[in-house]
Every structure is written in structure tokens, then in C-alpha cells.
């Protein structure tokens, strides 16, 4: 083994909470000539495996105290980690501080413990590691002399590199491990700060804490951002929510682009709010067609018919497994950028394989999970809770003389869910569990109503007798008049306008049913 001094045996300090693979890793280090120095439970696990190990308390001459809270906070430990080759050798010899060549450390499972909704505050505090992060920082700072290993995922790579370099890691590898170590400590401190900042001593939890610490890891560099002159990368939460786009598995296709990812998220979040089989086609973050049906191919066909022109080059999402016949129908009918489903029949993947550029994503199903959403504004950050408040017919208030029929209630609930995903000002016309026209992103609500009507008429869809959903209240009766002219018979909207009486009167005048939800769905 090659060391800075042939008479000195390399030393590895091992102190891990997660003991996955640690016995095998330590055994390999010992075979390469490393002496093993360890703490508490880790030392016991290594000794039980028959490895020769020196406990830290013996190494420092100081016992572990306060129930193990204090064991590694000692000059001999940190001196061994921080001591620089040649620069500090004299003082290390004078103070009898052996150099530590490798630190293998992972931290108390604070994130895992606090992820349990029943976690007690006292348990969270006890799982704040002090000595571990201190040792990691010491070793990472001194990467010129020390290798720091902070995850079982690194063990294989470290052993491979050690075998290539006769027992001592090269500087580039030590630096990469140092960066990973500082990242890990930053993630750990962020988790503690987030937890404590959102709670007081009475146990109350604040959804919007006094400090928020975003912690994301890079998934991939992207070719460019929204436009070719912009740089971009795709990051995900350190612990992504189950069923979110960040957990998607890509079966085939080109790399996802910035706009692909943004639109794919809109498509997936649209369909996953439905209990029935649903298909959504998204273009520029807006649904251009959505439908529910008992069969996958029927849902796709109905969604496509809403706006065949806009569907070209769109993102298609299903909240069920995609079957072979529907997959074939898609690639025969239109150009598509991304397809998302909860699973794929083998025949579906075979059919899509004929179009190798199509990005095929698989995401586990399930209802959306509440999260904090954020948006950078200059040097500031806007943060809000997710817009996930459900609405049922019993939550609504009928404000017109005419009551909705059972069929209209079903379409009103469907249209309301779709409207949540449409950019404001949003108008959705729906009939029979399908969209027939969508008006999105206009500065005037009546213009969105006009566009939705024009879209339906242009596609030749039956708008007569359909329902309308509006993401926010109607400030004037003109939106109702426009809808009535198209043959709309029922309306769902939040209510709350200064002119609600005027709007309700217009609905009564046109023989329309109208319900208020009391909930707004602005989406910018």
C-alpha cells in the first residue's frame, strides 16, 4: 500500500447510523491495510464481524459521556482529520495525534424520523447529529489529506478507486467526495432548519415557516431553457413526493426539454385529480382537450377531438395503464412530444417504439400530495400551499331558479377540475365528461368565453346544452350572455363579484342553472 510514510499504517474512522454495507466495506479496507477506528454501535457491529477495531474512547483516552452525545468532539479526532500533510506534522507528533486518512460517516436519521407524521418533538431533537456533521466538515475541508465517505452508495466506487491506486484515493476523487459531503451537511442542516422553523414549543405547525430552505439535486443539464439562448437544468427535491413528475421513469425517447418538463407536469397533474379513466392533452401548459371514459382509447379520442390543431406536438397523459391499441392510435393520428401513463402494456411499448423520438414516461398513480409551491420574483420568493381544495356538489350553492340536472352536476364537477389547470382567465365548456371548448390566458374573461365558444364551433363539437366552468367570478354579465348565445345550460363559478346579482339575473333570464363554489382557481 502506498502512503505518505511507508512506516505509517493508514487509518479509517468509521461512525455510521445507516449500517448498510458497512461490515463489507470495512472488511475491504482492512484487507487493504487500513486500521479501523470506530464509535459505539458501529464499533460493536465491526467487532461482531470479527474485525480488529479500536474504539474512539480508547483512541482519545476520553470515555463516551452523556449517553453517547459526546464522543468524537475531541482534539485527537479533529486534529487527525484537519491535520495537513507536511504543514501540521510537527504539532501532530508533539500532541500524539495520528493522521486519519479516511472518514466514513453518515448522520443520525433526522429526515426519516421527522417524515413520520406521528414523530414527537423530543424524538426529532434527539436525532439532530452534532459530532457527525462536525467530523464530516473537518474531513471535507481537508480533502487534500483526507477522503470523506458519507453514503453507502459511495462504497463501491471508493473500493474500485482504491484498488486502482494502491490503497490511497487520488485528489480528484477526494475533492468529489468532499463536495458530496458538504452537500450532505447542507441538506441535513436545511432539514433541521425547516422542521424547527415551522414549529413552536406548543407543537403548532406553520405551513409557511419563518425560513424556508430549498434543497434540490440536479437530475440533468438541459439543452436550453424556454428558448435556445437560455441555459437550463432540471432539479428535483431531495425527497420527491411519491407520484410526482420528478419520480417518472423514461422508457424511450429523446432527452426531456425544459418546455417538455413544464408541460408534462401540467398534463400529469390534470389527469391525476380524476378517479375515472382520464386523458389530457396539453399544449403550452394549457389543456387543449380532456376527457373521462371507461376505456383508454375512448378517453383519448374525445380529448383529441376538442382541439385537433392544438393537439399536434402536445403532451398526452393518462391516469391508467396505456394499452396497445390506444398507443397505436396516437402514433397513427398525431405528432406527440411526450406520453405519460401509470404503466404500459408490452404491446403499447412495442407500438411506441416505432417512434423512437417520442418520450415515454411512467409515473406511479395516486392523488396529488400537498406541497409548498414557489416562484422566484427578482431577489425574492413567492411561496404558497398547493391549490388542491376539492369541491363536491354538496360544497356548492345553487343561486339560480333552475337547479342543475344530475348529468349537468357530473359535467360541472368535471369542468371545474379542468378549469383548475387552465391559465387564467380560464373558461371551460364541457359535455358528457369531455371538454368541447377551452378559453385560456386572456386578459378579459369574456374574451376567454368567446374563444372557448369559437374553439368548440371550429371543431364541430356539440356545445348546445353543455356546461361552463370559470376559474374566477364573472365581473359583468357579458360572459354569461356569450355562453348563453352558444347554448350553455349550466355554469359553475366561485361567485363573489360586486355584480353577482346582475350575473345571476342574466343566468335566470337565459334559463341557465348556476352554482357558486366559493373557491377560486387562478393559475398564472
C-alpha positions as CSV (number, residue, x, y, z in Angstrom):
1,X,0.0,0.0,0.0
2,X,1.3,3.5,-0.9
3,X,1.1,6.1,1.9
4,X,2.9,9.4,2.6
5,X,5.0,7.5,5.0
6,X,5.8,3.8,4.5
7,X,6.1,3.2,8.2
8,X,2.7,4.5,9.0
9,X,-0.5,2.5,8.7
10,X,-3.4,4.3,7.1
11,X,-6.3,4.9,9.4
12,X,-10.1,4.9,8.7
13,X,-12.5,6.5,11.1
14,X,-15.9,4.8,10.8
15,X,-19.1,6.2,12.5
16,X,-22.4,5.4,10.8
17,X,-26.0,5.5,11.7
18,X,-27.0,3.7,8.5
19,X,-25.0,0.5,8.7
20,X,-26.0,-0.8,5.2
21,X,-22.9,-2.5,3.7
22,X,-20.6,-1.1,6.4
23,X,-19.2,-4.5,7.5
24,X,-18.3,-5.4,3.9
25,X,-16.7,-2.0,3.3
26,X,-14.7,-2.0,6.5
27,X,-13.5,-5.6,5.7
28,X,-12.3,-4.5,2.3
29,X,-10.5,-1.5,3.9
30,X,-8.8,-3.8,6.4
31,X,-7.6,-6.1,3.7
32,X,-6.0,-3.1,2.0
33,X,-4.1,-2.4,5.2
34,X,-6.3,0.2,6.9
35,X,-6.6,0.3,10.6
36,X,-10.2,0.8,11.8
37,X,-11.2,3.4,14.4
38,X,-14.9,3.5,15.3
39,X,-17.6,4.6,17.7
40,X,-20.3,3.0,19.8
41,X,-22.7,0.8,17.8
42,X,-20.6,0.9,14.7
43,X,-17.6,-0.5,16.6
44,X,-19.7,-3.2,18.1
45,X,-21.0,-4.2,14.6
46,X,-17.5,-4.4,13.2
47,X,-16.1,-6.3,16.2
48,X,-19.0,-8.8,16.0
49,X,-18.0,-9.4,12.3
50,X,-14.5,-10.4,13.6
51,X,-12.7,-7.2,12.5
52,X,-10.0,-5.6,14.6
53,X,-11.3,-2.2,15.6
54,X,-10.2,0.5,18.0
55,X,-13.0,2.4,19.8
56,X,-12.8,6.2,19.8
57,X,-12.9,6.4,23.5
58,X,-9.7,4.2,23.7
59,X,-8.1,6.3,21.0
60,X,-8.8,9.6,22.7
61,X,-8.5,8.4,26.2
62,X,-11.8,10.0,27.0
63,X,-15.0,8.0,27.6
64,X,-18.2,8.5,25.7
65,X,-20.4,10.6,28.0
66,X,-23.9,12.0,28.3
67,X,-25.5,8.9,26.8
68,X,-23.1,9.0,23.8
69,X,-23.9,12.6,23.0
70,X,-20.2,13.5,23.4
71,X,-17.7,11.0,22.0
72,X,-15.9,12.4,18.9
73,X,-15.7,16.1,19.9
74,X,-12.1,15.8,20.8
75,X,-8.8,17.4,19.6
76,X,-7.3,14.0,18.8
77,X,-10.2,13.2,16.4
78,X,-10.5,16.6,14.7
79,X,-6.7,17.1,14.8
80,X,-6.4,13.8,12.9
81,X,-9.0,14.9,10.4
82,X,-7.8,18.5,10.0
83,X,-4.0,17.9,10.1
84,X,-2.3,18.8,6.8
85,X,0.4,16.7,5.4
86,X,3.8,18.3,6.0
87,X,2.3,21.6,7.3
88,X,0.9,20.2,10.6
89,X,3.1,17.1,11.1
90,X,5.3,18.6,13.8
91,X,2.4,19.7,16.0
92,X,0.6,16.4,15.4
93,X,3.7,14.5,16.5
94,X,4.1,16.8,19.6
95,X,0.4,16.2,20.6
96,X,0.4,12.5,19.7
97,X,-2.3,12.9,17.1
98,X,-2.3,10.2,14.4
99,X,-3.5,11.3,10.9
100,X,-6.9,9.9,9.9
101,X,-6.8,9.1,6.1
102,X,-10.4,8.3,5.6
103,X,-13.7,9.3,7.4
104,X,-16.7,7.1,6.8
105,X,-19.6,8.9,8.4
106,X,-23.3,9.1,7.9
107,X,-25.6,11.1,10.2
108,X,-28.5,10.4,12.6
109,X,-31.7,9.8,10.5
110,X,-33.3,13.2,11.2
111,X,-35.1,13.3,7.9
112,X,-36.5,9.8,8.2
113,X,-37.6,10.3,11.8
114,X,-39.4,13.6,11.1
115,X,-41.1,12.3,8.0
116,X,-43.3,10.2,10.3
117,X,-46.4,12.4,10.9
118,X,-46.5,11.0,14.5
119,X,-42.9,12.0,15.3
120,X,-42.7,13.5,18.7
121,X,-40.8,16.8,19.0
122,X,-38.5,15.3,21.6
123,X,-37.5,12.5,19.2
124,X,-36.8,15.0,16.5
125,X,-34.4,16.9,18.7
126,X,-32.6,13.7,19.8
127,X,-32.0,12.9,16.2
128,X,-30.1,16.1,15.5
129,X,-26.5,14.9,15.0
130,X,-23.7,17.1,16.3
131,X,-20.5,15.2,16.2
132,X,-21.2,13.6,12.8
133,X,-21.6,16.9,10.8
134,X,-18.5,18.3,12.7
135,X,-16.4,15.4,11.6
136,X,-17.7,15.5,8.0
137,X,-16.9,19.2,7.7
138,X,-13.4,18.7,9.2
139,X,-12.6,15.8,6.8
140,X,-14.2,17.6,3.8
141,X,-12.3,20.8,4.4
142,X,-9.0,18.8,4.5
143,X,-9.7,16.8,1.3
144,X,-6.1,17.2,0.3
145,X,-5.2,14.8,3.0
146,X,-8.5,13.0,3.9
147,X,-11.1,11.1,2.0
148,X,-14.7,11.5,3.4
149,X,-17.3,9.0,2.6
150,X,-20.9,9.9,3.6
151,X,-23.2,7.4,1.9
152,X,-23.3,3.6,1.4
153,X,-23.9,4.4,-2.3
154,X,-20.3,5.5,-2.5
155,X,-18.7,2.4,-1.1
156,X,-18.4,0.5,-4.4
157,X,-16.8,3.5,-6.2
158,X,-14.4,4.1,-3.4
159,X,-13.2,0.5,-3.3
160,X,-12.8,0.4,-7.0
161,X,-10.7,3.6,-7.0
162,X,-8.6,2.3,-4.1
163,X,-7.8,-0.9,-6.0
164,X,-6.7,1.2,-8.9
165,X,-4.4,3.5,-6.8
166,X,-2.8,1.0,-4.4
167,X,-4.9,2.0,-1.4
168,X,-5.0,5.8,-1.5
169,X,-7.5,7.9,-3.4
170,X,-6.5,10.4,-6.0
171,X,-7.0,14.1,-5.4
172,X,-9.9,14.5,-7.9
173,X,-11.8,11.7,-6.2
174,X,-11.2,13.1,-2.7
175,X,-12.4,16.5,-4.0
176,X,-15.6,15.0,-5.4
177,X,-16.2,13.2,-2.1
178,X,-15.7,16.5,-0.3
179,X,-18.3,18.3,-2.4
180,X,-20.7,15.5,-1.8
181,X,-20.0,15.7,1.9
182,X,-20.6,19.5,2.1
183,X,-23.8,19.0,0.1
184,X,-25.0,16.3,2.5
185,X,-24.3,18.5,5.6
186,X,-26.2,21.4,3.9
187,X,-29.1,19.1,3.2
188,X,-29.1,17.9,6.8
189,X,-29.0,21.4,8.2
190,X,-31.7,22.6,5.8
191,X,-34.0,19.8,7.0
192,X,-33.4,20.7,10.7
193,X,-34.0,24.4,10.0
194,X,-37.2,23.7,8.0
195,X,-38.5,21.5,10.8
196,X,-37.8,23.8,13.6
197,X,-38.8,27.0,11.7
198,X,-42.2,25.6,11.2
199,X,-42.9,24.6,14.8
200,X,-43.3,26.3,18.1
201,X,-42.9,24.8,21.6
202,X,-46.6,24.2,21.8
203,X,-46.5,21.9,18.8
204,X,-48.3,24.2,16.4
205,X,-47.1,23.7,12.8
206,X,-46.9,26.7,10.4
207,X,-47.4,25.8,6.7
208,X,-45.3,28.9,5.8
209,X,-42.4,28.9,8.3
210,X,-40.2,31.8,9.3
211,X,-37.4,30.4,7.0
212,X,-37.6,28.1,4.1
213,X,-34.6,26.2,2.7
214,X,-34.9,24.9,-0.8
215,X,-32.8,21.8,-1.3
216,X,-32.7,20.3,-4.8
217,X,-30.4,17.9,-6.6
218,X,-29.6,18.1,-10.3
219,X,-31.3,15.5,-12.4
220,X,-29.9,16.6,-15.8
221,X,-28.5,19.5,-17.7
222,X,-30.9,20.5,-20.4
223,X,-30.1,21.6,-24.0
224,X,-31.6,25.0,-23.3
225,X,-34.4,26.7,-21.4
226,X,-37.7,28.0,-22.7
227,X,-35.7,29.5,-25.6
228,X,-32.4,28.4,-27.2
229,X,-30.4,31.3,-25.8
230,X,-31.2,30.4,-22.2
231,X,-29.3,27.9,-20.1
232,X,-31.3,25.4,-18.1
233,X,-31.1,22.3,-15.9
234,X,-33.7,20.0,-14.2
235,X,-33.6,19.6,-10.5
236,X,-35.7,17.6,-8.1
237,X,-36.5,17.7,-4.4
238,X,-34.0,15.7,-2.3
239,X,-37.0,13.6,-1.2
240,X,-39.5,13.9,-4.1
241,X,-43.2,13.4,-3.4
242,X,-44.5,9.9,-4.5
243,X,-46.3,10.1,-7.8
244,X,-44.8,13.4,-8.8
245,X,-43.2,14.1,-12.2
246,X,-39.8,14.0,-10.6
247,X,-40.2,10.3,-9.9
248,X,-41.0,9.5,-13.5
249,X,-39.2,6.6,-15.3
250,X,-38.4,7.2,-19.0
251,X,-38.8,4.2,-21.2
252,X,-37.7,5.7,-24.5
253,X,-37.3,9.0,-26.5
254,X,-35.0,12.0,-26.6
255,X,-34.0,13.8,-23.5
256,X,-36.7,15.9,-21.9
257,X,-36.5,19.6,-22.7
258,X,-37.4,22.5,-20.4
259,X,-40.8,23.0,-22.0
260,X,-41.4,19.2,-22.1
261,X,-41.0,19.0,-18.4
262,X,-43.2,22.0,-17.7
263,X,-46.0,20.8,-19.9
264,X,-45.6,17.2,-18.8
265,X,-46.2,18.3,-15.2
266,X,-49.3,20.2,-16.2
267,X,-50.6,17.1,-18.1
268,X,-49.9,14.7,-15.2
269,X,-51.4,17.0,-12.5
270,X,-54.5,17.3,-14.6
271,X,-55.3,13.6,-15.0
272,X,-54.3,12.5,-11.6
273,X,-57.1,14.5,-10.0
274,X,-59.7,12.3,-11.6
275,X,-60.9,9.0,-10.1
276,X,-62.2,7.8,-13.5
277,X,-60.0,6.9,-16.5
278,X,-58.8,10.3,-17.8
279,X,-56.8,11.6,-20.7
280,X,-55.4,15.1,-21.0
281,X,-53.6,16.7,-24.0
282,X,-51.6,19.7,-23.0
283,X,-50.1,22.4,-25.2
284,X,-48.0,25.3,-23.8
285,X,-49.1,24.4,-20.2
286,X,-52.8,24.6,-21.0
287,X,-55.3,21.7,-21.6
288,X,-56.4,21.7,-25.2
289,X,-58.5,18.6,-24.5
290,X,-59.5,16.5,-21.5
291,X,-62.0,13.6,-21.2
292,X,-63.0,10.8,-18.9
293,X,-64.3,7.5,-20.2
294,X,-64.5,3.8,-19.3
295,X,-61.9,2.9,-21.9
296,X,-58.5,4.4,-22.6
297,X,-58.9,4.8,-26.4
298,X,-62.3,6.5,-25.9
299,X,-60.9,9.0,-23.4
300,X,-58.0,9.8,-25.8
301,X,-60.3,10.1,-28.8
302,X,-62.7,12.5,-27.0
303,X,-59.8,14.6,-25.7
304,X,-58.2,14.8,-29.1
305,X,-61.5,15.9,-30.8
306,X,-61.7,19.1,-28.6
307,X,-58.9,20.8,-30.5
308,X,-57.1,18.6,-33.0
309,X,-55.0,21.5,-34.3
310,X,-53.5,22.4,-30.9
311,X,-53.0,18.7,-30.0
312,X,-50.3,18.5,-32.7
313,X,-47.0,18.4,-30.8
314,X,-48.7,18.2,-27.5
315,X,-48.2,16.2,-24.3
316,X,-50.6,13.4,-23.6
317,X,-51.2,12.0,-20.1
318,X,-53.3,9.1,-18.8
319,X,-54.1,8.2,-15.2
320,X,-54.2,4.5,-16.1
321,X,-52.1,1.9,-17.9
322,X,-51.8,2.6,-21.6
323,X,-53.0,-0.3,-23.8
324,X,-51.5,-1.3,-27.2
325,X,-54.5,-0.2,-29.3
326,X,-54.5,3.3,-27.9
327,X,-50.8,3.7,-28.2
328,X,-51.1,2.7,-31.9
329,X,-53.9,5.1,-32.4
330,X,-51.9,8.0,-31.0
331,X,-48.8,7.5,-33.2
332,X,-51.0,6.9,-36.3
333,X,-53.0,10.0,-35.7
334,X,-50.7,12.8,-34.5
335,X,-47.2,14.0,-33.7
336,X,-46.7,13.9,-29.9
337,X,-43.7,15.0,-27.8
338,X,-44.4,13.1,-24.6
339,X,-46.7,10.4,-23.4
340,X,-47.3,9.7,-19.7
341,X,-49.1,6.8,-18.1
342,X,-49.1,4.8,-14.9
343,X,-47.9,1.8,-16.9
344,X,-47.7,0.3,-20.4
345,X,-48.8,-3.0,-21.9
346,X,-45.9,-4.7,-23.7
347,X,-47.7,-4.1,-26.9
348,X,-48.0,-0.4,-26.2
349,X,-44.3,0.0,-25.7
350,X,-43.7,-2.0,-28.9
351,X,-46.0,0.3,-30.8
352,X,-44.4,3.4,-29.4
353,X,-41.0,2.0,-30.2
354,X,-41.7,2.8,-33.9
355,X,-41.4,6.4,-33.0
356,X,-38.1,6.4,-31.1
357,X,-38.1,10.2,-30.5
358,X,-41.3,10.1,-28.5
359,X,-40.6,10.5,-24.8
360,X,-42.4,7.8,-22.9
361,X,-42.8,8.3,-19.2
362,X,-44.2,6.1,-16.5
363,X,-45.3,7.5,-13.1
364,X,-46.9,5.7,-10.2
365,X,-50.5,6.8,-9.8
366,X,-52.2,8.4,-6.8
367,X,-53.8,11.6,-5.7
368,X,-51.6,14.8,-5.6
369,X,-49.8,15.4,-2.3
370,X,-49.9,18.9,-0.7
371,X,-46.6,20.8,-1.2
372,X,-45.3,24.3,-0.9
373,X,-45.1,25.9,-4.3
374,X,-42.6,28.7,-5.1
375,X,-41.8,31.3,-7.7
376,X,-38.7,33.5,-7.9
377,X,-39.6,37.2,-8.1
378,X,-36.4,39.3,-8.6
379,X,-34.4,38.7,-5.4
380,X,-37.5,37.4,-3.6
381,X,-39.6,34.3,-3.4
382,X,-43.3,33.8,-3.5
383,X,-44.4,30.7,-1.6
384,X,-47.9,29.2,-1.3
385,X,-49.6,26.0,-0.4
386,X,-50.9,23.8,-3.2
387,X,-54.2,24.5,-4.8
388,X,-55.8,21.1,-4.0
389,X,-59.0,22.0,-2.3
390,X,-61.7,19.6,-3.6
391,X,-65.2,20.7,-4.4
392,X,-68.3,18.4,-4.4
393,X,-71.9,19.2,-5.2
394,X,-72.6,19.5,-1.5
395,X,-70.0,22.2,-1.2
396,X,-71.7,24.3,-3.9
397,X,-74.6,26.7,-3.7
398,X,-77.3,26.9,-6.4
399,X,-78.0,30.6,-6.9
400,X,-80.5,30.4,-9.8
401,X,-84.1,29.5,-10.1
402,X,-83.2,26.5,-12.1
403,X,-81.4,23.5,-10.5
404,X,-78.8,21.5,-12.4
405,X,-79.8,18.1,-13.5
406,X,-77.8,15.0,-12.4
407,X,-76.0,14.9,-15.7
408,X,-75.2,18.6,-15.5
409,X,-73.8,18.1,-12.0
410,X,-71.4,15.5,-13.3
411,X,-70.2,17.8,-16.1
412,X,-69.9,20.8,-13.8
413,X,-67.6,18.8,-11.5
414,X,-65.6,17.6,-14.4
415,X,-65.3,21.1,-15.9
416,X,-64.4,22.6,-12.6
417,X,-61.4,20.2,-12.2
418,X,-60.2,21.0,-15.7
419,X,-60.6,24.8,-15.1
420,X,-58.1,24.4,-12.2
421,X,-55.4,23.5,-14.7
422,X,-56.2,26.3,-17.3
423,X,-54.2,29.5,-17.3
424,X,-56.3,32.5,-16.1
425,X,-58.6,33.9,-17.2
426,X,-60.0,30.4,-17.7
427,X,-63.2,29.2,-19.3
428,X,-64.0,25.5,-19.9
429,X,-67.0,24.2,-21.9
430,X,-67.8,20.6,-21.2
431,X,-70.4,17.9,-22.1
432,X,-70.6,14.2,-21.4
433,X,-67.3,14.0,-19.5
434,X,-65.3,15.8,-22.1
435,X,-64.2,19.3,-22.9
436,X,-65.8,20.8,-26.0
437,X,-64.0,24.2,-25.8
438,X,-61.3,25.9,-23.8
439,X,-60.5,29.6,-23.5
440,X,-57.3,30.3,-21.7
441,X,-54.9,33.0,-20.6
442,X,-56.9,36.1,-21.7
443,X,-56.8,39.5,-20.1
444,X,-60.6,39.7,-20.3
445,X,-62.8,36.8,-19.1
446,X,-65.4,37.5,-21.8
447,X,-62.7,37.0,-24.4
448,X,-61.9,33.6,-22.9
449,X,-65.6,32.8,-23.1
450,X,-65.6,33.8,-26.8
451,X,-62.5,31.8,-27.6
452,X,-63.9,28.7,-25.9
453,X,-67.1,29.0,-27.9
454,X,-65.1,29.6,-31.2
455,X,-62.9,26.6,-30.4
456,X,-66.0,24.3,-30.0
457,X,-67.7,25.6,-33.1
458,X,-64.5,25.3,-35.1
459,X,-64.1,21.7,-34.0
460,X,-67.7,21.0,-34.9
461,X,-68.5,19.8,-31.3
462,X,-71.9,19.9,-29.8
463,X,-71.8,22.9,-27.4
464,X,-75.6,23.3,-27.3
465,X,-76.7,22.1,-23.9
466,X,-73.1,22.0,-22.5
467,X,-71.9,23.4,-19.2
468,X,-69.4,26.2,-18.5
469,X,-66.7,26.5,-15.7
470,X,-65.0,29.7,-14.9
471,X,-61.9,29.8,-12.6
472,X,-63.0,33.1,-11.1
473,X,-66.1,35.1,-10.8
474,X,-67.7,37.0,-13.7
475,X,-67.2,40.7,-13.2
476,X,-70.0,41.5,-15.7
477,X,-72.9,39.6,-17.3
478,X,-71.3,39.7,-20.7
479,X,-69.6,36.3,-20.1
480,X,-73.0,34.8,-19.3
481,X,-74.5,36.3,-22.4
482,X,-71.7,34.9,-24.6
483,X,-72.2,31.5,-23.1
484,X,-76.0,31.6,-23.5
485,X,-75.6,32.5,-27.1
486,X,-73.6,29.3,-27.6
487,X,-76.3,27.2,-25.9
488,X,-74.7,26.7,-22.5
489,X,-77.3,25.5,-19.9
490,X,-75.4,25.4,-16.6
491,X,-72.5,27.3,-15.1
492,X,-70.1,26.8,-12.2
493,X,-68.0,29.6,-10.8
494,X,-66.7,30.9,-7.5
495,X,-69.1,33.8,-7.1
496,X,-68.1,36.9,-5.0
497,X,-68.4,39.6,-7.6
498,X,-69.8,43.1,-6.8
499,X,-72.2,42.3,-9.6
500,X,-73.2,38.8,-8.7
501,X,-76.9,39.8,-8.7
502,X,-76.5,41.0,-12.2
503,X,-74.8,37.8,-13.3
504,X,-77.4,35.6,-11.6
505,X,-80.2,37.6,-13.2
506,X,-78.6,37.1,-16.6
507,X,-78.4,33.3,-16.0
508,X,-82.1,33.3,-14.9
509,X,-83.0,35.3,-18.0
510,X,-81.3,32.8,-20.2
511,X,-82.8,29.8,-18.5
512,X,-79.4,28.6,-17.1
513,X,-78.6,26.9,-13.8
514,X,-75.7,28.4,-11.9
515,X,-73.8,27.2,-8.9
516,X,-71.2,29.0,-6.7
517,X,-68.3,27.1,-5.3
518,X,-66.8,29.9,-3.1
519,X,-63.3,28.7,-4.3
520,X,-61.2,30.5,-6.9
521,X,-58.6,28.7,-9.1
522,X,-56.3,31.4,-10.5
523,X,-53.3,29.9,-12.3
524,X,-50.6,32.2,-13.6
